[in-house]
Amino acid sequence: MATTRTSSRPIVGILFIIAGALTLLALLLSLAAPAAALSWLTPLAYLALGVAFLLMGLSKAMNVLERVA
């Protein structure tokens, strides 16, 4: 019988949505005010993407380790 556990994939999806929204907001802000092109929104978007990919990779690695063990 298989055991169930909660997945981190909903968190990953939410982080991808946040990163996309921040990227879109940074793009629109840079079009409206070119001086604000290097705003704090872009690094936050990249941080959200990095954390999402990290969690996705860790989740995948944990699934493989659970099958092997």
N, C-alpha and C positions, 0 to 999 in steps of 0.2 A: 504494500500500500504506500502510495506516495505521500510525502508530507508537504504541506503548503506553508508558504511564507510570504510575507509582504514584499513586494518588489519596489525597487527605487525608480522604476521607469516612469511613473507619473511625475515624480520630482524632476526627472530629466526632461520630460515634455514641457513642464512648466518653465524650467530654466531656458529651454530653446525658445519658448514664446516670449519670455522676458527679454532675451538677447535680441530677438527679431524686432520687438517693439522699440528697444533702446537704439538699435541700429537705424531703424526707420526714422525715429525722432531726431537722431543726430544728423541724418541725411537731410531731412526737411529743415532743420535748424541751420545747417551749413548753406542751404540754398537761400534761405530767407536772410541770413546775416553771415556773409562769408568770413567775417572776422571771428565768428564763433565756431569755425570749422574744427578747431582742436579743443573741443569741449571735454568735459568729464564724462559725457555719455558714452563715447566710443570705448574708453578703457573699461567701463562697467559692462558694456555689451561683450567685449572680449573676455572679461573675467567670467561672466555668466556662461559663455560658450565653453570656456576651458573647464569650468567646474562640471558642466553637463557632460562633456566628453569624458572627463575623468570618472564620474559616477557611472557612466554607461560602460566604460572599460572595466571598472572594478566589478560591476554587476555581472558582466560576461565572464570575467575570470573566476568569480565565486561560483557561478553555475558550473563551470568546467571542473573546478576543484570538488564540488559536491558530487558530481557524477563519478569522478575518479575514486574518491574516498569511500 
